[in-house]
Amino acid sequence: MDSKQEEINEISSAVNELLVKVERLKSKLDSLCKETGSCDQIKKINQQILRKKDSILNATHINALREEE
C-alpha cells in the first residue's frame, strides 16, 4: 500500500472515530434537553454540530490534501 493510501486510511479512521463521538455527544445533548427543559439552546448547539458533521462527510475540510490539478 502506498503512502497516499495509508494517509487516506488514517484520515478515514479518524473521521469515523469523530463521527462516533459526535453521535455520542448528540445523545448526551438530547438527554440534557429532556432533563433541563433548555431545549431551544441545546437544539441550536446540536444543529451547529450537525452542520460540522455534514462538512466532514462532504470532505470539504480536507481540500488541502488534494494534488494540484
C-alpha positions in Angstrom: 0.0 0.0 0.0 1.5 3.4 -1.0 1.8 6.3 1.4 -1.1 8.2 -0.1 -3.5 5.3 0.5 -2.2 4.9 4.0 -2.8 8.6 4.7 -6.3 8.3 3.3 -6.9 5.3 5.5 -5.7 7.1 8.6 -7.9 10.1 7.8 -10.9 7.9 7.2 -10.3 6.2 10.5 -10.0 9.5 12.3 -13.2 10.8 10.7 -15.1 7.6 11.7 -13.9 8.0 15.3 -15.1 11.6 15.3 -18.5 10.6 13.9 -18.9 8.1 16.7 -18.0 10.9 19.2 -20.5 13.3 17.5 -23.3 10.7 17.8 -22.4 10.2 21.5 -22.5 13.9 22.1 -25.8 14.2 20.3 -27.2 11.6 22.5 -26.0 13.4 25.6 -27.4 16.7 24.3 -30.8 15.1 23.8 -30.7 13.7 27.3 -29.7 17.1 28.7 -32.5 18.8 26.8 -35.0 16.4 28.4 -33.6 16.8 31.8 -33.2 20.6 31.9 -36.0 21.8 29.6 -33.5 24.1 27.9 -34.2 22.6 24.5 -34.0 25.7 22.4 -30.4 26.4 23.2 -29.4 22.8 23.1 -31.1 22.3 19.7 -29.2 25.3 18.4 -25.9 23.7 19.5 -26.9 20.4 18.1 -27.6 22.0 14.7 -24.2 23.5 14.7 -22.7 20.1 15.4 -24.7 18.5 12.6 -23.5 21.2 10.1 -19.9 20.4 11.1 -20.7 16.7 10.7 -22.0 17.3 7.2 -18.9 19.3 6.3 -16.8 16.3 7.5 -18.9 13.9 5.4 -18.5 16.0 2.4 -14.8 16.2 2.9 -14.8 20.0 2.4 -12.3 20.4 5.3 -9.5 18.4 3.6 -9.1 20.1 0.3 -5.5 20.9 1.2 -4.6 17.3 0.8 -5.7 17.3 -2.9 -3.0 17.3 -5.5 -2.7 20.3 -7.7 -4.6 19.8 -11.0 
